[in-house]
């Protein structure tokens, strides 16, 4: 998979994409991530990418030209262009699974007061990571890249993410490790039994119970 990210602040991504699973996936050629400062595409003599809004108001608005030119330079017939915006569809695990099957993603990070409405015409979809406002689309794009990359073939074991929260509409079951007792809290006896059928049944029941208690809005039935 190839992922291109349009941003005014490419340096924000250095630590995130150079550690852990994403770093390994890049080194093994399972994902190709490139950052593009769309200021480089500005035709303004001072490389300006924003301007005051028509009709008045506070803040600066991102202009069409640099973003249109950058996207058009990168886009192919396999591309899916995504705008990170608070007004987009709220991101879910099902979206991560769906997008992990794409060949090429182009992520547009907004900033400042917003972007010219006409930039929406470039995009195949708009995504939000929650009902709150951030300073820009950089952190949401990191969320997408992380959640999608781990689902790519060969990045992690399939059984690992199949047991994750939300993968099948439920939260993950509780997990424990050594020691068997800590601060008066015990590991459930069933996990020490060696009976894999009982353990599997217990985990299914606990995942359902946890979902009903903590996230009743999920399917949980």
ChimeraX attribute file (.defattr): number of C-alpha atoms within 10 A of each C-alpha:
attribute: neighborCount
match mode: 1-to-1
recipient: residues
	/A:1	16
	/A:2	15
	/A:3	19
	/A:4	20
	/A:5	24
	/A:6	24
	/A:7	24
	/A:8	20
	/A:9	16
	/A:10	15
	/A:11	10
	/A:12	13
	/A:13	15
	/A:14	9
	/A:15	10
	/A:16	16
	/A:17	18
	/A:18	13
	/A:19	10
	/A:20	10
	/A:21	16
	/A:22	22
	/A:23	14
	/A:24	15
	/A:25	20
	/A:26	16
	/A:27	12
	/A:28	12
	/A:29	11
	/A:30	17
	/A:31	22
	/A:32	14
	/A:33	17
	/A:34	12
	/A:35	16
	/A:36	18
	/A:37	17
	/A:38	24
	/A:39	20
	/A:40	14
	/A:41	19
	/A:42	20
	/A:43	13
	/A:44	11
	/A:45	6
	/A:46	8
	/A:47	13
	/A:48	15
	/A:49	21
	/A:50	22
	/A:51	13
	/A:52	14
	/A:53	17
	/A:54	8
	/A:55	5
	/A:56	7
	/A:57	9
	/A:58	8
	/A:59	12
	/A:60	17
	/A:61	20
	/A:62	22
	/A:63	21
	/A:64	18
	/A:65	17
	/A:66	22
	/A:67	26
	/A:68	16
	/A:69	14
	/A:70	19
	/A:71	23
	/A:72	11
	/A:73	10
	/A:74	13
	/A:75	15
	/A:76	10
	/A:77	7
	/A:78	10
	/A:79	18
	/A:80	19
	/A:81	21
	/A:82	21
	/A:83	24
	/A:84	25
	/A:85	24
	/A:86	19
	/A:87	15
	/A:88	16
	/A:89	15
	/A:90	14
	/A:91	16
	/A:92	16
	/A:93	17
	/A:94	13
	/A:95	15
	/A:96	20
	/A:97	17
	/A:98	11
	/A:99	20
	/A:100	21
	/A:101	13
	/A:102	15
	/A:103	14
	/A:104	22
	/A:105	22
	/A:106	23
	/A:107	28
	/A:108	27
	/A:109	23
	/A:110	23
	/A:111	21
	/A:112	13
	/A:113	17
	/A:114	17
	/A:115	21
	/A:116	18
	/A:117	11
	/A:118	11
	/A:119	16
	/A:120	15
	/A:121	9
	/A:122	17
	/A:123	16
	/A:124	12
	/A:125	14
	/A:126	19
	/A:127	22
	/A:128	20
	/A:129	21
	/A:130	16
	/A:131	10
	/A:132	8
	/A:133	12
	/A:134	15
	/A:135	11
	/A:136	20
	/A:137	24
	/A:138	23
	/A:139	17
	/A:140	21
	/A:141	25
	/A:142	17
	/A:143	14
	/A:144	21
	/A:145	23
	/A:146	16
	/A:147	19
	/A:148	22
	/A:149	23
	/A:150	21
	/A:151	21
	/A:152	19
	/A:153	13
	/A:154	11
	/A:155	17
	/A:156	14
	/A:157	12
	/A:158	13
	/A:159	8
	/A:160	10
	/A:161	13
	/A:162	13
	/A:163	15
	/A:164	15
	/A:165	15
	/A:166	17
	/A:167	16
	/A:168	15
	/A:169	17
	/A:170	23
	/A:171	23
	/A:172	20
	/A:173	18
	/A:174	10
	/A:175	9
	/A:176	10
	/A:177	7
	/A:178	7
	/A:179	9
	/A:180	13
	/A:181	11
	/A:182	9
	/A:183	5
	/A:184	6
	/A:185	9
	/A:186	11
	/A:187	15
	/A:188	13
	/A:189	10
	/A:190	15
	/A:191	16
	/A:192	11
	/A:193	10
	/A:194	10
	/A:195	10
	/A:196	12
	/A:197	9
	/A:198	13
	/A:199	16
	/A:200	13
	/A:201	12
	/A:202	17
	/A:203	18
	/A:204	15
	/A:205	13
	/A:206	16
	/A:207	20
	/A:208	21
	/A:209	18
	/A:210	18
	/A:211	23
	/A:212	17
	/A:213	11
	/A:214	10
	/A:215	14
	/A:216	14
	/A:217	10
	/A:218	14
	/A:219	14
	/A:220	17
	/A:221	10
